[in-house]
Amino acid sequence: MEEGAMGNGIGQDSELEAPECMVSPPSSLRPIGSLPVLWQHAACTSNPHGTAAPLLYERMESVAANLECMAALSVKSVILSPRTSHTATIVIMASFTNSFVVFSIISLLACSINAQLSPNFYASTCPNVQNIVRVEMVQAVIREPRLGASILRLFFHDCFVNVGFQCLAQGCDASILLDDTATFTGEKNALPNQNSVRGFEVIDTIKTRVEATCNATVSCADILALAARDGVVLLGGPSWTVPLGRRDARTANQSAANNDLPAPFANLSALISGFAAKGLNADDMTALSGSHTIGQAQCFTFRSRIYNDTNIDPNFAATRRSTCPVSGGDSNLGPLDIQTMNKFDNKYYENLEAQRGLFHSDQELFNGGSQDALVRAIVLIMPCFSEISLLLW
């Protein structure tokens, strides 16, 4: 975070040095979960000239600096830890700028058999791999901006299946890319993926380009991880370092894909349970759902919401009904983020506050339940800071 860089002119003349990282954050300052308590009393709407305001904002900046420091150390420890090959870990970064907050997966480090993940894994064997992936993703997103979201979803659907506390399978292993054969049933045709998950041809093209330079060297799993990162960046989101060295799966689990992937019709308790089974808490789930700031969905996935749900903005429902009739038009598309569907920002959370979540499962994050405070906090603090990195743990 830049010194004294706070939105709306607040704190511009304050030069506070970032404190050394605490060994662990105070319980009262747990990232994200405590944000409503801390920042509701020091929101940007507060009087910056009031008696208590300077202390509040100074406290906020100190907390932010510590969280950023903790995040950097924690991400480093996750990437370098020898447990990386055995533990499914998701680290979330939130970058808050003057007018938006973006959530992104920094890394989804799933089980990788006998492989120590490292950003430099291909430094000597295929040093140009990241440039090759980036060039192909630029061309793909220019051709069709939606592909940035499609590749990110493809990556998530690959990683989420079979990842759990006991790490019984590989997770981010490119198993979703495997085609069915006479003796093998893959994940492509699982109900959440069939005629829905897309972008396979982009990964195929990238793989062909990589093979031409570095034959039989780079895994499809790593290519997919890099492509997902680049797709987010190309749509205005943050970048992150991708640990490399995953091995491609030789098998897949259609049953797990059918049962484990979160459904657009799910209620909050089902969502929380599903993510908990993967070692992720409710805050992690809400942060990951922010990826719905980009992309589109088919009519059949949100028809019930726009015709039956009562916690929906009437004008929003009417707009969606115009292209998603009661019957027919199942594959007609609607934007997950009605404001900026091709920009990776925080408008998704604003939409939830306005009851404009496209999926029933989206709106469940802001419907009088346990995640309301987190959604409010994300929207509340977005004008206040230039940049903060928060780690959920």
N, C-alpha and C positions, 0 to 999 in steps of 0.2 A: 504494500500500500504506500502511495506517495505521501511524503510528509505533509500534513495539514490539508490534504486534498479531500474535502468533503463538499457535498452538493449544496446548492442554494446559498453559497457564500458563507456557510457556517464553518467556523474554525479555520478560515483561510490564513489568519495571522498567527496560528498556533504551530510551533515547531516542536513536536514531541518526538523524542527518540523511542524507537520500539524497544520494549523491555526484553530481557533475555527470556527464552522459552521457559515456562514453568515445567516442572517435572510432570505434572498432570493438571488439567484445568480445574479450578474450584468447582464444586458440585453446583453452586449457584450460577455458574457461567457455562454450563454444558452447551456446546454449539447447537444451534437450531432449536433444540427442545426448549431452551430457556429464553430464546429471543423475544417471544411475546412479553415476558415478564420484564426483561431488561429494557427493550426498546419502545414498548408502548408508553413508557414514562418519559422517553426522550425522543419522540418521533419528530420528524422534520416540521410537523405542524406546530410544535412547541414554540414558545416565544424565546428566540435565541438571546434576547437581552434580559431575560428574567434572572432573578438571583441565583437559582439553582442550575440554570441552563449550561453555563460554562463547565461546571463540574460534571454534569451529565454527559456532555459531548466529549470532554476529556476522558471520562471513564469509558465511553463507547470506543474511542479511538485506541485506547490502551488495550481493551479487550480484543479489538479487531487485529491489532498488531500481534498479540500473543497467539490468536487463533491461526493467523497466517503462518507464523513461525512453527506452531505445532503441526500444522498441515504439511508443511514442507518436510519436516523431520519424519513425520509418520509415513508419508508417501515414500520417502527414501528408504525407511526401514522395511516397509512392505516389499518394495522392489528388490532390495538386497538380501532380505532374510532368506536363510536356507529353507525355511518353511514354505516359501513361495510355491514350490512344486507340489505341496501337499494340502494347501489351504485355498479355499475359494474365497476371494476377497474382493469387495467392491469399494472403491474410494470415489467419493463424489466431490467435485469442486464446484463452488458457486462463485462466479465473478459478478460483483455488483458494480454497475456503472451508474452515471447520473440518472439514467432513465430506464434501466432494465436489469434484470438478473437472469443469468443463464446457468442452467445446470447441465453437467456433462459427465459422462463416465470418463474418468481418467484412465483407469485400467480395471479390467475384469480378469483377475489372475486366478484362473481355475486350475484344477489338478492337471499337471503335465508330467507324464510318466518319465522318470529319469532325466528330467530336463530342468536346468536352472535358467529361469528367464532373465534376459538382460537386454537393454536397448541396443547393445553393441554385438548382439549374437552373430550378425552377418557381416561384421566389420571387415573381415578378411576374405570371406567366401562370396559375398554379394553386396559390396559396399554401396551400390547405387539403387538398391531395392526400393527405398522409400521415395526416391525421386521418380522411379518408374510408376509406382502406385499413384503418386500425386498427379503426375501428368495425365494418366488415364482417368482419374477421378475428376479432374478439371474438365476434361472433354465430356465426360458423362453428365456432369451437373450442368454444363452449358447447354448440352443437348436437351436435357430434361431435369430441371431443378428438383423435382420430386425424388429423383434417384438418391440424393443425399439422405433423405429420410428413409428411403427403402433399404439402403445398405445398413444404416444404423439399426433398423428393425431386424434385418436379417442377422446381424451380429448378436443382438439381444436374444433372439429366438434360438440361436446356436448355443449361446452361453448358458441360458437359464435352465435348459434341460439337463437333468442328471447332476446338477451341482447341489451339494448338501453338506451337512456337518461332517459326515463320514467320508466324503469325497470318493464315492464309489465309482465314479466315471469322470471323464475328462472335462466336461463343460465346454469351454471355448476350443473346440477340436475340429471344427468344420464338418461335423457329422451331418449338418443340415444340407450340405452340398451333395451328398451321396444320392445317386439315382437308384430307384428300385430295380431289382433284377428278378429272375425266375426263382432265385433262392434267398433273396434278401429284400426286406421291407424297410425303407428308410423313413426319414422324418419329413420329407418334402410334402407328402400327401396326408400328413396328420391334419385333423380338422382345423386347427388354428393357422395352418400354413397353406393348405390347398387352395389354389387360385387366389392367393392373398399375398404371401411373402414373395418378394420380387427382387430383381437385381442380380440374379444368377449369371446372366450374360455379361454383366460388367466384371464380375469376379473372374469369369472364364477368360475374358479378354486380357485382364491384368495378368493372370497366371501365364497366358501364352507369351506376353511380352517379357515377363520375368524369366521364363524358361529359356527364351532366346538368348538371354544374357548370362543366366546362372542356372544351368541345367540341373534338375534334381537336387536343388539346394534349399529353396524357400518353401515353407509349408503353406497350404491354402489357408490354414487357421490364422497364420500371421498376416497373410495378405488381407484377409477379411477384417482383422483387427485394425490394420493400418488404413484400409479403405473407409471404415466406419469413422475413424478420427478425422480423416481428410474431408469426408462428406459434411461433418459438423462444421469444420473450419470454413469450408466454402460457402456455407449458409450463414456465416456471421458469428458462429460460436467460437469458443476458446479452443486452443490446441493443448495437447498433452503428450508426454513421452510414453510411447508404447513399448512395454517389455516384450522381447521377442524370444523365440525358441520353442514355440508350441509344436507338438507333433500331431499330424492329421489322424483322425479316427479311421478305423477300418470297419466299424460297425456303427449302428445308430439305434435309437430307441423311440419308435413311433408311439408306443403306449405312454411313455413319459411325456412326450410332446403333447399328446392329447390331454393328459391329466394335469400337467404342471404349469403350462403357459397361462398367464392371467387372461381371463375372458372379459370382453367389453361389457358383459351383462352382470358382472360380479358385484356383490355388495361389499361394504367395507370390511366386515369380519372375515369374509372369504379371502379378500385380497391380503389382509394382514396375515392370515394363517398361511397362505400360499408363499408369501415372501419369507415368513419366519422359518418355513421348512428349508429355505435356502440359506439360512443364517443371516437374514436381513430384517431389520426392525421396521416399524411403521414409518419412521422418518426417512429411512433409506428408500422405501417404496414411494413415498410422496416426491422425493427428489428425483428418482428415476422416472417417474411419471411425467416430469417436466420435458422429457424428450418428445412428448406430444405437442410441443410448440411448433413442430414441422410435420409435414406429410398430410395425407388424406386417407379416408376410410370409406368402405363400401356401404351403401345404403342399408343392407340387411343387418349390419352391425350396430346401427343406431336408430333403426326404425321404431323399435319399441319405446325408446326414450322420447323421441319427438312427438309420439302420438299418445303415450300413456303416462309418462312421468309428470308429476305436478310441480316439482322443483326445477322448473325450466322457464327461462325468459320467453314470454309469448311471441315477441317479434323474432327472436332467434329460432324458435320452433317453426314459425310460419315460413321463414327463409329456407330452412332445411326441408320442410315438407314440399316446397315448390319443385325440388329435384328428387325427392324420395317419396313416392306415392305409397299409399297403404298397401297396395299389391303391385308387383312388377318392379322393374328398375332396380333389382337387387344389387347390381354392380355399379350403379350410379355413384359418383364420388362426392364427398363433402369434406371440407378442410377441418382438420383436428383443431386448428387455431384459426378462428374466423377473422382475426385481425391481420396476422402476418404469417401465412402458412408456409412461406419459403424463407423465413428468417428465424434463426435460432435465438430467441429472446425469452422474456418471462411473461409474455402476454397470455400464455396458457393459464397462469395462476390468476391473472386479472379476470379472465373469462370465467373461471370457477366462482369467483366472488360475485360475478354478475349472473350466475346460473346459466352460463353458456358453454358448459362442458359438453362435448359431442357425445361421448360414451356415458352410459349409466355409471360405469366404473370410475370415470373421470370425476363426475359430479359428487360421487360418494366421498371424495377427499374434502369436500366442503359442503356438508349437509347436516350440520349440528353434531358431528362426531369428533373423535379424538384428534383429527388432523386439521380442523378448522383453524386453530391457533397458528399452526405452522404456515398454512397458506396465507393467512393475514400477515404474518411476520415477513414472508418473502415479498409481498406487495408493499408492505409498510416501509421496509428499509431501503427499497431500491433507489429512492432519490437521495439518500443520505451519504453514500460513500462513493468514492472514485473506484476503488477496487478492494475487495476483501476475499480472501480464500478461506473457506470454512471446511473443516473436516467433520464428517459425521462419524461418531464412534459410540 
